[in-house]
């Protein structure tokens, strides 16, 4: 069971948006594999809150 968890963690690191270009250049993953990974991701648009639901944002703008 832990090996499955470890392999999933490794896959997440390979496809991480911050490191994907490096992974592709090193040959660890192909661009086609990356595109396939992106298509397989779940749609999480319902988890995004509209900006008006975050009243604290206005207070932070004045601090900049």
C-alpha positions in Angstrom: 0.0 0.0 0.0 2.8 2.4 0.8 4.5 1.7 -2.5 1.3 2.9 -4.3 1.3 6.0 -2.2 5.0 6.6 -3.0 4.5 6.1 -6.7 1.6 8.5 -6.7 3.8 11.1 -4.9 6.5 10.6 -7.4 4.1 11.1 -10.3 2.8 14.3 -8.7 6.4 15.6 -8.5 7.1 14.7 -12.1 4.0 16.6 -13.3 4.3 19.5 -10.9 3.7 22.7 -12.9 6.8 24.2 -11.2 9.1 21.5 -12.4 7.4 20.0 -15.5 9.7 21.7 -18.0 12.8 20.3 -16.2 11.2 16.8 -16.1 10.6 17.0 -19.9 14.1 18.2 -20.6 15.6 15.4 -18.5 13.5 12.9 -20.4 11.6 11.8 -17.2 8.3 12.5 -18.9 7.2 13.4 -22.4 5.0 16.4 -23.4 2.4 13.9 -24.6 2.4 12.2 -21.1 2.0 15.6 -19.5 -0.9 16.5 -21.7 -2.5 13.2 -21.0 -2.0 13.8 -17.2 -3.7 17.3 -17.5 -6.7 15.8 -19.3 -7.1 13.2 -16.6 -7.3 15.8 -13.8 -10.6 16.3 -12.2 -12.4 19.6 -12.8 -12.3 21.6 -9.6 -14.0 24.8 -10.9 -16.8 24.4 -8.3 -14.1 24.8 -5.5 -13.1 28.3 -6.7 -14.8 31.1 -4.8 -15.7 34.3 -6.7 -13.7 37.4 -5.6 -16.6 39.0 -3.9 -16.7 36.2 -1.3 -13.3 37.3 0.1 -14.0 40.6 2.0 -10.4 40.6 3.5 -8.9 41.2 0.0 -9.9 44.9 0.1 -8.0 45.4 3.4 -4.9 43.8 1.9 -4.9 46.2 -1.1 -4.5 49.2 1.1 -1.3 47.7 2.7 0.7 47.4 -0.5 
